[in-house]
Structures are given as C-alpha cells and as structure tokens.
Amino acid sequence: MPDSSSVLIDADTARFLLSGLSIGVAARDAAGRPSIARACGLRLPPDRSSLRVLVVRDQALDLLADVEALGMAAAVFSEVSSHRTLQIKSTQTRVEPADGDDLAALDAQVERFAATLDAIGHAPEFTAALLGQRGQAIAAIVMRPEQVYSQTPGPGAGARLKG
C-alpha cells in the first residue's frame, strides 16, 4: 500500500509511460554530484503505486550506488516524436535485481521504442544498440512517485501535475 506521500499513477499516465518512450533516470550522491543513466525499460505493477525503471547495471553503476545510498531518484519519460515529457520524482527509491516480469516488460519497451524511432527514420538495430540491453545484467530502480511534472517544452514546462 502506498504511503500518504506517494502519488498513484492514473491510467492515462500509465498508458503514456508504457507507450515506447525515451527514459532517463538521475540521482545524486551525498555531496550533490549528479549521476544519470538511460533506462532501457519500465514496468508498472498492477496497482501502479510504483515504477520499476530498468537499467543496464554496468552502464549505471554510479546511479545505482547513489540510489542505494540516498533512496532518491528522478526519471524523465519523453515521447521522441512530440517531445511530450513527464518527470517523476521519488524519495522512496531502492534498487532490486530485475525479475522475469521486468525482462518481459523490457522486451516490450524496446519493441515499442524501436517502432517509435522507426517511424521517424531510425532502424530497429539503432534502437537495440542505443539501449544496449541485450545479454546484459539488468537492475530495477523501484520508485514510489511523489511528484510529477510536465517537462514538455513550452509555456507549461516545469508545471507540477501531481503530488
């Protein structure tokens, strides 16, 4: 059950998040130095009270260490064709090994993202190389959403949507 500071992801937001987006996740260390990694997938548990942002472990070592140390992260989800972007922040974040459901979600995300990039002229092989997940160890950054912001370029950029 999410605690009172968590934001539940509604059905429309969930559809957007799972639609084949570019995903980045960031954290910081105790000295305030940032760490960032491209995520290769996302899984939403059925109750949508958390996000499981999937990263290639070896490409995200600093980020994973920062999340483990401080328990905070922010993730951005951007639609490449329109630049519609949401940012989700959490101070209730942890790292877990990816499980079989995560890996299935990762494969589905890569397919959707490849289709999105193909529609604007990039070959699926480009997407596979960009995400670099094939045959790699995957970690799940589990976030309980607390704040959601619109980061779509334009007059509403930075507007807090929830939390």
OpenMM code with the backbone's topology and positions (N, CA, C; nanometers):
from openmm import Vec3, app, unit

residues = "MET PRO ASP SER SER SER VAL LEU ILE ASP ALA ASP THR ALA ARG PHE LEU LEU SER GLY LEU SER ILE GLY VAL ALA ALA ARG ASP ALA ALA GLY ARG PRO SER ILE ALA ARG ALA CYS GLY LEU ARG LEU PRO PRO ASP ARG SER SER LEU ARG VAL LEU VAL VAL ARG ASP GLN ALA LEU ASP LEU LEU ALA ASP VAL GLU ALA LEU GLY MET ALA ALA ALA VAL PHE SER GLU VAL SER SER HIS ARG THR LEU GLN ILE LYS SER THR GLN THR ARG VAL GLU PRO ALA ASP GLY ASP ASP LEU ALA ALA LEU ASP ALA GLN VAL GLU ARG PHE ALA ALA THR LEU ASP ALA ILE GLY HIS ALA PRO GLU PHE THR ALA ALA LEU LEU GLY GLN ARG GLY GLN ALA ILE ALA ALA ILE VAL MET ARG PRO GLU GLN VAL TYR SER GLN THR PRO GLY PRO GLY ALA GLY ALA ARG LEU LYS GLY".split()
positions = [
    Vec3(0.0847, -0.1181, 0.0000),
    Vec3(0.0000, 0.0000, 0.0000),
    Vec3(0.0887, 0.1237, 0.0000),
    Vec3(0.0678, 0.2184, -0.0907),
    Vec3(0.1498, 0.3379, -0.0912),
    Vec3(0.1254, 0.4219, 0.0333),
    Vec3(0.2313, 0.4860, 0.0845),
    Vec3(0.2077, 0.5747, 0.1976),
    Vec3(0.1447, 0.7037, 0.1476),
    Vec3(0.1070, 0.7914, 0.2409),
    Vec3(0.0289, 0.9093, 0.2043),
    Vec3(0.1047, 1.0071, 0.1157),
    Vec3(0.2392, 0.9990, 0.1112),
    Vec3(0.3143, 1.0926, 0.0275),
    Vec3(0.3321, 1.0414, -0.1153),
    Vec3(0.2879, 0.9200, -0.1430),
    Vec3(0.3001, 0.8646, -0.2772),
    Vec3(0.1881, 0.9146, -0.3668),
    Vec3(0.2181, 0.9226, -0.4959),
    Vec3(0.1205, 0.9622, -0.5972),
    Vec3(0.0889, 0.8385, -0.6795),
    Vec3(-0.0373, 0.8076, -0.6922),
    Vec3(-0.0765, 0.6947, -0.7756),
    Vec3(-0.0729, 0.7365, -0.9228),
    Vec3(-0.0177, 0.6527, -1.0057),
    Vec3(-0.0134, 0.6774, -1.1498),
    Vec3(-0.1508, 0.6407, -1.2069),
    Vec3(-0.2190, 0.7381, -1.2676),
    Vec3(-0.3510, 0.7100, -1.3233),
    Vec3(-0.3373, 0.6340, -1.4555),
    Vec3(-0.4504, 0.5862, -1.5069),
    Vec3(-0.4494, 0.5027, -1.6268),
    Vec3(-0.3944, 0.5767, -1.7488),
    Vec3(-0.4307, 0.7042, -1.7660),
    Vec3(-0.3803, 0.7805, -1.8819),
    Vec3(-0.2294, 0.7989, -1.8741),
    Vec3(-0.1792, 0.8318, -1.7566),
    Vec3(-0.0345, 0.8472, -1.7396),
    Vec3(0.0356, 0.7143, -1.7622),
    Vec3(-0.0219, 0.6060, -1.7114),
    Vec3(0.0372, 0.4733, -1.7311),
    Vec3(0.0477, 0.4396, -1.8793),
    Vec3(-0.0589, 0.4673, -1.9557),
    Vec3(-0.0541, 0.4407, -2.0999),
    Vec3(0.0583, 0.5202, -2.1656),
    Vec3(0.0719, 0.6473, -2.1275),
    Vec3(0.1799, 0.7294, -2.1827),
    Vec3(0.3162, 0.6703, -2.1461),
    Vec3(0.3376, 0.6378, -2.0193),
    Vec3(0.4672, 0.5883, -1.9739),
    Vec3(0.5077, 0.4595, -2.0445),
    Vec3(0.4096, 0.3797, -2.0827),
    Vec3(0.4375, 0.2498, -2.1447),
    Vec3(0.4285, 0.2520, -2.2971),
    Vec3(0.4242, 0.3710, -2.3563),
    Vec3(0.3980, 0.3824, -2.4999),
    Vec3(0.5215, 0.3777, -2.5893),
    Vec3(0.6385, 0.3538, -2.5335),
    Vec3(0.7602, 0.3485, -2.6157),
    Vec3(0.8373, 0.4778, -2.6111),
    Vec3(0.8740, 0.5197, -2.4926),
    Vec3(0.9370, 0.6493, -2.4694),
    Vec3(1.0866, 0.6373, -2.4475),
    Vec3(1.1543, 0.7498, -2.4623),
    Vec3(1.2930, 0.7620, -2.4190),
    Vec3(1.2887, 0.7873, -2.2687),
    Vec3(1.3673, 0.7105, -2.1932),
    Vec3(1.3624, 0.7191, -2.0472),
    Vec3(1.5027, 0.7443, -1.9935),
    Vec3(1.5135, 0.8421, -1.9061),
    Vec3(1.6379, 0.8686, -1.8351),
    Vec3(1.6097, 0.8712, -1.6864),
    Vec3(1.7073, 0.8356, -1.6073),
    Vec3(1.6908, 0.8382, -1.4622),
    Vec3(1.8152, 0.9000, -1.4011),
    Vec3(1.7944, 0.9800, -1.2974),
    Vec3(1.9055, 1.0522, -1.2353),
    Vec3(1.8933, 1.0467, -1.0837),
    Vec3(2.0069, 1.0639, -1.0196),
    Vec3(2.0148, 1.0700, -0.8740),
    Vec3(2.1328, 1.1610, -0.8404),
    Vec3(2.1696, 1.1634, -0.7139),
    Vec3(2.2868, 1.2397, -0.6718),
    Vec3(2.3504, 1.1685, -0.5539),
    Vec3(2.4783, 1.2012, -0.5313),
    Vec3(2.5455, 1.1447, -0.4148),
    Vec3(2.5320, 1.2415, -0.2973),
    Vec3(2.5910, 1.2066, -0.1847),
    Vec3(2.5785, 1.2879, -0.0637),
    Vec3(2.6387, 1.4266, -0.0802),
    Vec3(2.7345, 1.4427, -0.1719),
    Vec3(2.7967, 1.5730, -0.1968),
    Vec3(2.7207, 1.6538, -0.3022),
    Vec3(2.6123, 1.5974, -0.3553),
    Vec3(2.5328, 1.6674, -0.4554),
    Vec3(2.5763, 1.6455, -0.5987),
    Vec3(2.6749, 1.5575, -0.6219),
    Vec3(2.7195, 1.5291, -0.7583),
    Vec3(2.6171, 1.4395, -0.8277),
    Vec3(2.5747, 1.4781, -0.9479),
    Vec3(2.4696, 1.4009, -1.0164),
    Vec3(2.5215, 1.2730, -1.0805),
    Vec3(2.4314, 1.1796, -1.0946),
    Vec3(2.4558, 1.0581, -1.1738),
    Vec3(2.3317, 1.0373, -1.2601),
    Vec3(2.3532, 0.9837, -1.3783),
    Vec3(2.2429, 0.9676, -1.4726),
    Vec3(2.2677, 0.8455, -1.5595),
    Vec3(2.1601, 0.7832, -1.6038),
    Vec3(2.1706, 0.6708, -1.6974),
    Vec3(2.0464, 0.6676, -1.7847),
    Vec3(2.0641, 0.6173, -1.9046),
    Vec3(1.9500, 0.5914, -1.9926),
    Vec3(1.8869, 0.4625, -1.9446),
    Vec3(1.7571, 0.4650, -1.9272),
    Vec3(1.6855, 0.3428, -1.8915),
    Vec3(1.6491, 0.2689, -2.0190),
    Vec3(1.6396, 0.1383, -2.0079),
    Vec3(1.6068, 0.0572, -2.1250),
    Vec3(1.4673, -0.0021, -2.1148),
    Vec3(1.3978, 0.0241, -2.0054),
    Vec3(1.2635, -0.0300, -1.9924),
    Vec3(1.1938, 0.0209, -1.8680),
    Vec3(1.0669, -0.0126, -1.8598),
    Vec3(0.9829, 0.0290, -1.7487),
    Vec3(0.8771, -0.0775, -1.7272),
    Vec3(0.8506, -0.1044, -1.6000),
    Vec3(0.7376, -0.1909, -1.5655),
    Vec3(0.6571, -0.1216, -1.4578),
    Vec3(0.5267, -0.1229, -1.4749),
    Vec3(0.4353, -0.0720, -1.3736),
    Vec3(0.3636, -0.1911, -1.3111),
    Vec3(0.3761, -0.2096, -1.1806),
    Vec3(0.2977, -0.3154, -1.1156),
    Vec3(0.1481, -0.2874, -1.1340),
    Vec3(0.0648, -0.3878, -1.1211),
    Vec3(-0.0789, -0.3705, -1.1470),
    Vec3(-0.1446, -0.2565, -1.0682),
    Vec3(-0.1005, -0.2297, -0.9465),
    Vec3(-0.1635, -0.1217, -0.8684),
    Vec3(-0.1089, 0.0168, -0.9036),
    Vec3(-0.0071, 0.0238, -0.9888),
    Vec3(0.0533, 0.1489, -1.0376),
    Vec3(0.1006, 0.2410, -0.9249),
    Vec3(0.1296, 0.1857, -0.8094),
    Vec3(0.1771, 0.2670, -0.6970),
    Vec3(0.3279, 0.2879, -0.7015),
    Vec3(0.3946, 0.2186, -0.7926),
    Vec3(0.5392, 0.2328, -0.8062),
    Vec3(0.5772, 0.2154, -0.9527),
    Vec3(0.7013, 0.2510, -0.9815),
    Vec3(0.7596, 0.2317, -1.1141),
    Vec3(0.8818, 0.1442, -1.0974),
    Vec3(0.9047, 0.0556, -1.1907),
    Vec3(1.0277, -0.0227, -1.1937),
    Vec3(1.1023, 0.0203, -1.3199),
    Vec3(1.1945, 0.1141, -1.3038),
    Vec3(1.2722, 0.1677, -1.4150),
    Vec3(1.3932, 0.0764, -1.4333),
    Vec3(1.4098, 0.0227, -1.5527),
    Vec3(1.5102, -0.0804, -1.5794),
    Vec3(1.6323, -0.0201, -1.6462),
    Vec3(1.7492, -0.0517, -1.5914),
    Vec3(1.8757, -0.0011, -1.6441),
    Vec3(1.9736, -0.1164, -1.6609),
    Vec3(2.0673, -0.0981, -1.7547),
    Vec3(2.1780, -0.1932, -1.7682),
    Vec3(2.2729, -0.1654, -1.6514),
    Vec3(2.2910, -0.2648, -1.5671),
    Vec3(2.3679, -0.2472, -1.4427),
    Vec3(2.5053, -0.1848, -1.4685),
    Vec3(2.5806, -0.2380, -1.5636),
    Vec3(2.7174, -0.1885, -1.5870),
    Vec3(2.7211, -0.0465, -1.6423),
    Vec3(2.6105, 0.0013, -1.7006),
    Vec3(2.6042, 0.1375, -1.7527),
    Vec3(2.5521, 0.2369, -1.6484),
    Vec3(2.5171, 0.1874, -1.5305),
    Vec3(2.4517, 0.2721, -1.4306),
    Vec3(2.5101, 0.2537, -1.2907),
    Vec3(2.6362, 0.2163, -1.2816),
    Vec3(2.6937, 0.1843, -1.1500),
    Vec3(2.6887, 0.3016, -1.0534),
    Vec3(2.7267, 0.4214, -1.0981),
    Vec3(2.7224, 0.5381, -1.0090),
    Vec3(2.5792, 0.5695, -0.9682),
    Vec3(2.4891, 0.5664, -1.0636),
    Vec3(2.3478, 0.5928, -1.0356),
    Vec3(2.2934, 0.4930, -0.9337),
    Vec3(2.3201, 0.3667, -0.9538),
    Vec3(2.2702, 0.2641, -0.8621),
    Vec3(2.3273, 0.2829, -0.7224),
    Vec3(2.4560, 0.3160, -0.7139),
    Vec3(2.5173, 0.3406, -0.5823),
    Vec3(2.4522, 0.4606, -0.5139),
    Vec3(2.4240, 0.5667, -0.5909),
    Vec3(2.3605, 0.6851, -0.5333),
    Vec3(2.2188, 0.6556, -0.4856),
    Vec3(2.1431, 0.5794, -0.5632),
    Vec3(2.0072, 0.5424, -0.5223),
    Vec3(2.0134, 0.4572, -0.3959),
    Vec3(2.1051, 0.3616, -0.3933),
    Vec3(2.1165, 0.2766, -0.2743),
    Vec3(2.1561, 0.3572, -0.1510),
    Vec3(2.2421, 0.4573, -0.1689),
    Vec3(2.2895, 0.5362, -0.0548),
    Vec3(2.1855, 0.6342, -0.0026),
    Vec3(2.1121, 0.7016, -0.0928),
    Vec3(2.0224, 0.8091, -0.0508),
    Vec3(1.8740, 0.7787, -0.0701),
    Vec3(1.8402, 0.6804, -0.1536),
    Vec3(1.6999, 0.6442, -0.1735),
    Vec3(1.6177, 0.7455, -0.2497),
    Vec3(1.6833, 0.8258, -0.3344),
    Vec3(1.6122, 0.9275, -0.4121),
    Vec3(1.6465, 0.9128, -0.5598),
    Vec3(1.5494, 0.9470, -0.6466),
    Vec3(1.5750, 0.9474, -0.7911),
    Vec3(1.4671, 1.0296, -0.8601),
    Vec3(1.4999, 1.0689, -0.9813),
    Vec3(1.4038, 1.1337, -1.0711),
    Vec3(1.4165, 1.0640, -1.2056),
    Vec3(1.3032, 1.0419, -1.2699),
    Vec3(1.3028, 0.9798, -1.4022),
    Vec3(1.2268, 1.0702, -1.4979),
    Vec3(1.2752, 1.0781, -1.6214),
    Vec3(1.2069, 1.1536, -1.7257),
    Vec3(1.1654, 1.0570, -1.8357),
    Vec3(1.0466, 1.0820, -1.8873),
    Vec3(0.9851, 0.9979, -1.9894),
    Vec3(0.9461, 1.0894, -2.1036),
    Vec3(1.0097, 1.0725, -2.2202),
    Vec3(0.9922, 1.1664, -2.3302),
    Vec3(0.9500, 1.0950, -2.4582),
    Vec3(0.8447, 1.1462, -2.5189),
    Vec3(0.7973, 1.0968, -2.6474),
    Vec3(0.8798, 1.1646, -2.7568),
    Vec3(0.9590, 1.0874, -2.8294),
    Vec3(1.0538, 1.1477, -2.9229),
    Vec3(0.9860, 1.2203, -3.0383),
    Vec3(0.8676, 1.1795, -3.0780),
    Vec3(0.8021, 1.2433, -3.1927),
    Vec3(0.7438, 1.3800, -3.1588),
    Vec3(0.7089, 1.4034, -3.0322),
    Vec3(0.6440, 1.5293, -2.9940),
    Vec3(0.7191, 1.6065, -2.8863),
    Vec3(0.8131, 1.5425, -2.8210),
    Vec3(0.8866, 1.5966, -2.7067),
    Vec3(0.7997, 1.6096, -2.5815),
    Vec3(0.6779, 1.5528, -2.5834),
    Vec3(0.5981, 1.5498, -2.4601),
    Vec3(0.6792, 1.4741, -2.3567),
    Vec3(0.6966, 1.5354, -2.2403),
    Vec3(0.7844, 1.4790, -2.1384),
    Vec3(0.7229, 1.4931, -2.0003),
    Vec3(0.7318, 1.3860, -1.9217),
    Vec3(0.6953, 1.3894, -1.7809),
    Vec3(0.8185, 1.3571, -1.6984),
    Vec3(0.8287, 1.4210, -1.5839),
    Vec3(0.9340, 1.3904, -1.4872),
    Vec3(0.8652, 1.3414, -1.3607),
    Vec3(0.9153, 1.2331, -1.3047),
    Vec3(0.8621, 1.1769, -1.1810),
    Vec3(0.9753, 1.1711, -1.0803),
    Vec3(0.9470, 1.2237, -0.9599),
    Vec3(1.0472, 1.2262, -0.8532),
    Vec3(1.0027, 1.1379, -0.7374),
    Vec3(1.1029, 1.0807, -0.6693),
    Vec3(1.0743, 0.9938, -0.5556),
    Vec3(1.1878, 1.0005, -0.4534),
    Vec3(1.1496, 1.0070, -0.3283),
    Vec3(1.2466, 0.9918, -0.2196),
    Vec3(1.2275, 0.8553, -0.1523),
    Vec3(1.1476, 0.7717, -0.2163),
    Vec3(1.1223, 0.6358, -0.1681),
    Vec3(1.1665, 0.5392, -0.2777),
    Vec3(1.2966, 0.5308, -0.2968),
    Vec3(1.3536, 0.4598, -0.4110),
    Vec3(1.4529, 0.3561, -0.3622),
    Vec3(1.4538, 0.2434, -0.4295),
    Vec3(1.5504, 0.1373, -0.3959),
    Vec3(1.5896, 0.0641, -0.5240),
    Vec3(1.6957, -0.0146, -0.5137),
    Vec3(1.7443, -0.0946, -0.6258),
    Vec3(1.7147, -0.2414, -0.5962),
    Vec3(1.6627, -0.3108, -0.6971),
    Vec3(1.6372, -0.4540, -0.6858),
    Vec3(1.6888, -0.5226, -0.8115),
    Vec3(1.7195, -0.6519, -0.8014),
    Vec3(1.7519, -0.7252, -0.9241),
    Vec3(1.6276, -0.7303, -1.0131),
    Vec3(1.6470, -0.7273, -1.1427),
    Vec3(1.5345, -0.7430, -1.2349),
    Vec3(1.4845, -0.8866, -1.2278),
    Vec3(1.3528, -0.9026, -1.2375),
    Vec3(1.2946, -1.0365, -1.2372),
    Vec3(1.2392, -1.0688, -1.3767),
    Vec3(1.1799, -1.1846, -1.3911),
    Vec3(1.1285, -1.2270, -1.5209),
    Vec3(1.0233, -1.1331, -1.5774),
    Vec3(0.9358, -1.0789, -1.4919),
    Vec3(0.8350, -0.9835, -1.5394),
    Vec3(0.9011, -0.8556, -1.5888),
    Vec3(1.0076, -0.8134, -1.5197),
    Vec3(1.0816, -0.6948, -1.5648),
    Vec3(1.1413, -0.7173, -1.7029),
    Vec3(1.2006, -0.8344, -1.7228),
    Vec3(1.2657, -0.8622, -1.8506),
    Vec3(1.1647, -0.8700, -1.9639),
    Vec3(1.0453, -0.9230, -1.9364),
    Vec3(0.9393, -0.9234, -2.0379),
    Vec3(0.8958, -0.7807, -2.0693),
    Vec3(0.8833, -0.6975, -1.9668),
    Vec3(0.8459, -0.5570, -1.9878),
    Vec3(0.9550, -0.4844, -2.0659),
    Vec3(1.0806, -0.5164, -2.0375),
    Vec3(1.1917, -0.4552, -2.1094),
    Vec3(1.1833, -0.4880, -2.2581),
    Vec3(1.1587, -0.6143, -2.2903),
    Vec3(1.1475, -0.6527, -2.4313),
    Vec3(1.0341, -0.5780, -2.4998),
    Vec3(0.9211, -0.5635, -2.4318),
    Vec3(0.8070, -0.4909, -2.4887),
    Vec3(0.8411, -0.3432, -2.5075),
    Vec3(0.9124, -0.2842, -2.4104),
    Vec3(0.9526, -0.1433, -2.4202),
    Vec3(1.0453, -0.1231, -2.5401),
    Vec3(1.1415, -0.2113, -2.5570),
    Vec3(1.2354, -0.1989, -2.6687),
    Vec3(1.1603, -0.2071, -2.8015),
    Vec3(1.0631, -0.2983, -2.8105),
    Vec3(0.9840, -0.3088, -2.9345),
    Vec3(0.9062, -0.1800, -2.9619),
    Vec3(0.8412, -0.1254, -2.8585),
    Vec3(0.7633, -0.0025, -2.8771),
    Vec3(0.8540, 0.1153, -2.9091),
    Vec3(0.9681, 0.1250, -2.8410),
    Vec3(1.0606, 0.2349, -2.8667),
    Vec3(1.1192, 0.2229, -3.0074),
    Vec3(1.1508, 0.1003, -3.0493),
    Vec3(1.2021, 0.0781, -3.1851),
    Vec3(1.0995, 0.1214, -3.2886),
    Vec3(0.9727, 0.0897, -3.2656),
    Vec3(0.8673, 0.1310, -3.3592),
    Vec3(0.8563, 0.2828, -3.3647),
    Vec3(0.8698, 0.3475, -3.2500),
    Vec3(0.8656, 0.4939, -3.2441),
    Vec3(0.9803, 0.5542, -3.3233),
    Vec3(1.0995, 0.5020, -3.3036),
    Vec3(1.2156, 0.5547, -3.3754),
    Vec3(1.2119, 0.5191, -3.5233),
    Vec3(1.1588, 0.4014, -3.5541),
    Vec3(1.1446, 0.3619, -3.6945),
    Vec3(1.0530, 0.4603, -3.7678),
    Vec3(0.9486, 0.5062, -3.6992),
    Vec3(0.8536, 0.5993, -3.7603),
    Vec3(0.9178, 0.7334, -3.7967),
    Vec3(1.0284, 0.7670, -3.7325),
    Vec3(1.0974, 0.8916, -3.7657),
    Vec3(1.2299, 0.8659, -3.8384),
    Vec3(1.2462, 0.7406, -3.8893),
    Vec3(1.3573, 0.7130, -3.9779),
    Vec3(1.4744, 0.6352, -3.9211),
    Vec3(1.4656, 0.5856, -3.7979),
    Vec3(1.5756, 0.5070, -3.7409),
    Vec3(1.5435, 0.3577, -3.7498),
    Vec3(1.6416, 0.2794, -3.7854),
    Vec3(1.6252, 0.1345, -3.7957),
    Vec3(1.6183, 0.0717, -3.6566),
    Vec3(1.5457, -0.0410, -3.6420),
    Vec3(1.5379, -0.1092, -3.5118),
    Vec3(1.6754, -0.1455, -3.4546),
    Vec3(1.7721, -0.1713, -3.5424),
    Vec3(1.9075, -0.2035, -3.4945),
    Vec3(1.9676, -0.0852, -3.4195),
    Vec3(1.9344, 0.0357, -3.4631),
    Vec3(1.9808, 0.1564, -3.3931),
    Vec3(1.9290, 0.1573, -3.2500),
    Vec3(1.8008, 0.1275, -3.2331),
    Vec3(1.7402, 0.1274, -3.1001),
    Vec3(1.8041, 0.0214, -3.0114),
    Vec3(1.8242, -0.0976, -3.0670),
    Vec3(1.8869, -0.2045, -2.9886),
    Vec3(2.0260, -0.1627, -2.9433),
    Vec3(2.1026, -0.0998, -3.0321),
    Vec3(2.2369, -0.0530, -2.9946),
    Vec3(2.2282, 0.0618, -2.8942),
    Vec3(2.1319, 0.1505, -2.9116),
    Vec3(2.1148, 0.2644, -2.8219),
    Vec3(2.0842, 0.2185, -2.6804),
    Vec3(1.9934, 0.1246, -2.6666),
    Vec3(1.9560, 0.0778, -2.5332),
    Vec3(2.0580, -0.0196, -2.4765),
    Vec3(2.1243, -0.0967, -2.5614),
    Vec3(2.2349, -0.1815, -2.5189),
    Vec3(2.2027, -0.2844, -2.4129),
    Vec3(2.0814, -0.3331, -2.4085),
    Vec3(2.0428, -0.4232, -2.3014),
    Vec3(2.0638, -0.5708, -2.3314),
    Vec3(2.0741, -0.6055, -2.4566),
    Vec3(2.0785, -0.7469, -2.4929),
    Vec3(2.1975, -0.8176, -2.4281),
    Vec3(2.1682, -0.9216, -2.3497),
    Vec3(2.2716, -1.0006, -2.2852),
    Vec3(2.3358, -0.9353, -2.1631),
    Vec3(2.2844, -0.8237, -2.1196),
    Vec3(2.3425, -0.7506, -2.0064),
    Vec3(2.2632, -0.7770, -1.8780),
    Vec3(2.3288, -0.7595, -1.7637),
    Vec3(2.2600, -0.7676, -1.6346),
    Vec3(2.1746, -0.6423, -1.6180),
    Vec3(2.0500, -0.6606, -1.5810),
    Vec3(1.9545, -0.5516, -1.5672),
    Vec3(1.9210, -0.5332, -1.4191),
    Vec3(1.9124, -0.4075, -1.3777),
    Vec3(1.8695, -0.3733, -1.2416),
    Vec3(1.7397, -0.2947, -1.2514),
    Vec3(1.6574, -0.3082, -1.1490),
    Vec3(1.5324, -0.2323, -1.1403),
    Vec3(1.5475, -0.1248, -1.0336),
    Vec3(1.5222, -0.0008, -1.0733),
    Vec3(1.5161, 0.1104, -0.9782),
    Vec3(1.3681, 0.1279, -0.9465),
    Vec3(1.3307, 0.0929, -0.8251),
    Vec3(1.1903, 0.0949, -0.7839),
    Vec3(1.1618, 0.2289, -0.7181),
    Vec3(1.0696, 0.3028, -0.7783),
    Vec3(1.0360, 0.4379, -0.7320),
    Vec3(0.8890, 0.4436, -0.6920),
    Vec3(0.8605, 0.5060, -0.5779),
    Vec3(0.7231, 0.5404, -0.5404),
    Vec3(0.7038, 0.6864, -0.5787),
    Vec3(0.6239, 0.7128, -0.6825),
    Vec3(0.6091, 0.8508, -0.7299),
    Vec3(0.5542, 0.9429, -0.6214),
    Vec3(0.6211, 1.0572, -0.6038),
    Vec3(0.5753, 1.1577, -0.5080),
    Vec3(0.5403, 1.2888, -0.5768),
    Vec3(0.6095, 1.3184, -0.6852),
    Vec3(0.5853, 1.4415, -0.7598),
    Vec3(0.5937, 1.4094, -0.9085),
    Vec3(0.5015, 1.4678, -0.9855),
    Vec3(0.5004, 1.4512, -1.1304),
    Vec3(0.4956, 1.5907, -1.1915),
    Vec3(0.5838, 1.6136, -1.2888),
    Vec3(0.5940, 1.7436, -1.3542),
    Vec3(0.5824, 1.7270, -1.5045),
    Vec3(0.5223, 1.8250, -1.5691),
    Vec3(0.5294, 1.8345, -1.7140),
    Vec3(0.6625, 1.8999, -1.7481),
    Vec3(0.7388, 1.8376, -1.8353),
    Vec3(0.8646, 1.8957, -1.8816),
    Vec3(0.8623, 1.9130, -2.0326),
    Vec3(0.7424, 1.9086, -2.0908),
    Vec3(0.7278, 1.9316, -2.2340),
    Vec3(0.7695, 2.0753, -2.2642),
    Vec3(0.8572, 2.0947, -2.3620),
    Vec3(0.8983, 2.2317, -2.3937),
    Vec3(0.7782, 2.3201, -2.4235),
    Vec3(0.7851, 2.4425, -2.3744),
    Vec3(0.6777, 2.5392, -2.3980),
    Vec3(0.6363, 2.6068, -2.2684),
    Vec3(0.5266, 2.6804, -2.2720),
    Vec3(0.4870, 2.7628, -2.1580),
    Vec3(0.4546, 2.6831, -2.0308),
    Vec3(0.4151, 2.5563, -2.0433),
    Vec3(0.3808, 2.4778, -1.9249),
    Vec3(0.4952, 2.3964, -1.8692),
    Vec3(0.6144, 2.4076, -1.9268),
    Vec3(0.7288, 2.3275, -1.8810),
    Vec3(0.7581, 2.3577, -1.7349),
    Vec3(0.7746, 2.2528, -1.6592),
    Vec3(0.8052, 2.2668, -1.5175),
    Vec3(0.6838, 2.2702, -1.4280),
    Vec3(0.5633, 2.2654, -1.4852),
    Vec3(0.4418, 2.2699, -1.4046),
    Vec3(0.4246, 2.1381, -1.3290),
    Vec3(0.3997, 2.1510, -1.2007),
    Vec3(0.3752, 2.0322, -1.1177),
    Vec3(0.2352, 1.9821, -1.1463),
    Vec3(0.2245, 1.8519, -1.1772),
    Vec3(0.0964, 1.7924, -1.2108),
    Vec3(0.0331, 1.7206, -1.0939),
    Vec3(0.1129, 1.6527, -1.0141),
    Vec3(0.0610, 1.5732, -0.9032),
    Vec3(0.1611, 1.5755, -0.7897),
    Vec3(0.1072, 1.5542, -0.6687),
    Vec3(0.1917, 1.5348, -0.5519),
    Vec3(0.2271, 1.6566, -0.4779),
] * unit.nanometer
topology = app.Topology()
chain = topology.addChain("A")
for resn in residues:
    res = topology.addResidue(resn, chain)
    for name in ("N", "CA", "C"):
        topology.addAtom(name, app.Element.getBySymbol(name[0]), res)
